[in-house]
Structures are given as structure tokens and as C-alpha cells.
Amino acid sequence: MTAPTHLDPSELGTKSYWDAAYSTERQNFASNAADEGTVWFSDAGAEQRMLSFLEDLADEAHIHKGVTEEEESSGAREGAQVGEEGARFLDLGTGNGHLLFALREEEWMGDMVGVDYSPQSITLANSIRDAKDPPSSYTNIAFHEWDILTQRPGAWLASGFDVVLDKGTFDAICLSQDTDAQGRRICEGYREKVEPLVKKGGRFLITSCNWTEEELRGWFEGGQFTYDSKVKYPSFTFGGKTGSSVVTLCFKRV
């Protein structure tokens, strides 16, 4: 498939916009610990639908949730340790880290890493994690300041991730007017940066409100990713065409 036409640039594609947004969310959280900031695509229930989709993959034994504290303490699996064999997650453009915290609360016990190019985002996510109760349940969730388009991964990459998540990050990158060394809009190089982060046989789960299912497939199929499946959303019909305001697709690294 060929990549779709570019979106018009917007301030939502600038680092200064996100630094300012997360600086405000930091201030809000500091004054009210119940205010953890934005949950992306909450109107469409995207986060819960992503969690349900991953739960189905676990039920089908495609990915593993890992050993919980209760299983370890009860001896349900002799010699097992918390988090053992649990899928490793990477959240690209983690923001306030909310999706990773939600995964942990759904008893996904493996290592989790959230990255963002905004230092304000990382400070916010760390503050929220450190305020969680009990703190021991969140010790293997780490956040790092990192720009996927310009920097090499850190030691946190290890052997790669079973699941890499994108909830609107590609949307924001597509709104940037910046170009790369080849003169392309930076969104054109995104897939090739994501691919090596995913283990072979692992999955890339991306949620977008700017692109249709066909357009997202145009962006991400053709390299090391093959289309696997999609998350179901309520659909609407307008002008004889049926669609959804939010799309979540799952790609598998071959």
C-alpha cells in the first residue's frame, strides 16, 4: 500500500505545545493528586477497548500477563516470581503514563517502559507512579525522556518488547511540519523507527483519530509489520459511508 496524503501542520505537532500541556498537568496534579491528567480518546472508550483486546490475546495465549503477587504468595506456581514471563510493554508518547498504570491494574505484570520527548511528561508520569499505592506494585514501570525519531534507544530496549503501544503519538507526529535528512515529513520515517522496538512475533497496537483503517494500513504495512486484527468500535454511517471516529489496529512483526 502507498502512504496516504499528509495532514496539514498544526501546533499539536510541536514539542513546545506538549511541554506546555504537561507542565500544566504537573501543576494540576501537584495541587490535586486525583487529577492525573488527560486520558486519550476517552470519549470513544479507546483505552478500555485496547485493554479488552489485549486481554483477549492473553486468553488465547498469544501473550502472557505474568505472575501476580497473589499467585507468588499462594505458591500457585512453585518458584515463580512476580512479573515472571509477563509481556514487556513499551508506550510511545506515554504522556502521563495512564495506559501503563491501567495495564498494571489489570494484572499485566511484566516490565513496562513509557517514553516521551517531553521532559514535562516524564516528570509527571514519575510523580503519578510514585504516588501509587502500594508503590511495590509499580516498581517495574519506568519512564524515559526519548525522541524516537532522532535518538537511539537506551538500555531499556533490552531484547525488545512484546507489545508496543501508540495512542495518538503518530497522529501528533503527522501534524508536525518538520522534515528529516531525506527531506521527508518526519511521519514518513516513523514505521522504520518503531519496527526494531518490537520483538519478532510481537505486536504494535496503534490508535488514531486522524486516519482511517485503510490509511493506517497504508502507513504501516509493507515493511516488517503485517496487519493482524483491529479493535472494534461503534460505527456510524454518513454520506453512504460507514466508519468510526477512532481506529485501533494491531500489526504483528514478522
N, C-alpha and C positions, 0 to 999 in steps of 0.2 A: 504494500500500500504506500501511496505517497503522502507526505505530511500535509495537513490542512493549511489553509491561508492563515497568516499571522493575525493576532489581535492588535488593536490599536494600543499604544503605550498608555500607561496610567501611573499615578503616584503610588498605587498599590504594588507596583513593580520596583519600588526604590527602597534601599536599605534604611534611609532616613525616616521613611514612613513607619517601618516596623520598629525601629529603635524608639521612636516617639510613642507608638502604640503600647509597646511593652513597658516603657518607662511609666506610663500612666497606670497600667495594670499592676506594676510593682507597688506604686503608691497606694492604689486601692486595696491591695492585699495587706500591706503594712498597717492600714487603718482598720481593716475588717478581714479577719482570717477566713471568713466564709465566702469571700469574694475572690475566687481563683481565676477569674477572667473568662475569656470567650471560649465556648465550645463550638468548634467549627461545624457548619451545616446542621445546627441543632434543629432548625425548622423542619428539616427533612428526616430527622432522626438518624442521620448518617452514622454517627459513632456507634449507636446501639445495633444498627444493621451490620456494620463491619464486625462488631463483636460476635453477633449471632452467626455470621458467615464463617468466622474463624472457629467458633465452637463446633459448627458442622464439620469442618475439616478435621478437627480433633476427634470427633465422634467416629469419623471414617478412617481414623488412624493415619491420616496424611501428615499431620504434625502433632507434636506431643506437648501437653501442658506442663509436665514435670511433677515432682513430688511436693505436696503441701506440708506445712508444719504438722498438721494433724496426722497425716499418713506416716511421717517420720516418727512422731512421738508414740503413735499407737503400734509401731512395728509392722504396719500393713505391708511394707516392703523391707525385708530384713537388710540392714546395712545401707539403705538408701539415705541420701541427704537431700535437704530442701533444695529445690530447683534442679535436681539431677535430671538430665535428659530433656529438660524443658526447652522448647523452641527459643532461639535468640531473636529478639526483635530490634529493628532499627527504625526510628521515627524521624523522617526527613522534614526539617522545618517544624521542630517539635513545639514551638510556642511556649505555652505554659505547662507542657508535659501531660496534659489531661488524658490523652488517649492511652499513654503508657500506664498511668495510675489506674485507669479503668480496666485495663488488661490484668493488672495485678489483683484488683478487687474481684475479677472473675477467675482468679486462681491460675493464671498463667505465671509459672514460677521461674522460668529461665531468665538469663541475663537480658537486660533491656538498656538500650542506648538511645538518647534523644540528641539530635544535633540541630543547630540553627546558626545562621550567620550573624544574628543579632545578639550581642553580649547581654543586652537587657533581658532578652528571652531566657537565656541560660541562667542568669541570676534569679529571675522569677521562678523558673522551674525548680531550681535547687532549693529556694526558700519554701516552696509549697511541699516538696518532698520531705524536707527536714521537719516540717510541722505535722506530718502524717503520724497517726497513732495506730498500731505501735510502730516506731521507727524501724525496728528489726525486719519488718515485712517489706521494706523498700530499699534495703541496703544494696541490692544488686541492680538498681536503676541509676544510671549515670548520665550526666548531661555535659556536652562539649560544644564550645563555640567552633563552628566549622563551616566553611563555604564550599559546597560540593563542586562548584564549577571552577574554582581556582586553586584549591588546596588538595594535597594528598591526604588520604585517611590516616588517622593516628593508630596507635597500638590497639585502640578499642575495636578495630576491624577484626583482629584475630583471624579466624578461619572463615569469616563471612557470617551472614545472617540467614536464618531460615525464612524469616518474613521481613520485608522492608515495606514501610508504610509511607504513603504520601496523601495527606488530606488537605489539598488546596495549595501545596507548595509549588507544584508545576503550574497551576493557574497563575500564581503571583509572578513566577519567572517569565511566563508568557506575556506579562504586562510590562516587562522591562524593555526599554529601548536600547540597552547595551548590546554590543556585538563582541564576538570572540576574535581570536587571532586570524581566523579564516574569513572574517567579515560577515559571519552569520549572526542572526539574532541568537542570544545565548540559550534560548529554549531549545534550539536545534541540537545542541550538544548534551542535553540532559540525559537522554536514554543511555548513551555510551558511558556516562559517569555513574549511573545507577547500576547497570548490569554487573560490574565486578563486585559490588557490595553484597549481592545475593548469592548464596551457595548454589551450586549446581543442583537442580531439582527443587530449589527454594522458590518462594513466591514474592511477587511485587504487587501490592494492593494499593490502587490509586483511586482517589475520589476527586471529582471535578464538578464545578458548576458552570464552567466556561466552554466545555467541549462535549459533544455528543459521543455515544458509544463508538460510532464509526470513526469519528475524528480521533478519539483516543487510541483506537487500534491503529490508525494511520501513523500516529506518533511513535508507538511503542513496539509494534510488530516488525519483524524483518531482520532483527539482529539476533541477540541471544535469548530474546523473550518470545514466547509463543502464547497466544491467548488461551486462557484456561476456562474461566467462567465469569459470571457477574453477580453482583448483589441486586436483589430485586427491590424496586421502589414502586410506589403507586404511580400510575401513568395518567396522562391527560391527553386529550385529543383537541387539536386546534388546526383549522385550515385543512382538514383532511389528513393531517399527520399526527401520529401518536408518539409521545416522548415523555421524558421526566426532567425535572429541573436540576436534579443531581444524578451523577453517574458514578458508580464504583465498579471497576474492572479488576480482575485478578489475572496476572500474567505469570507464567512459570519459566524459570531459566532452564534452558535445555543443556 
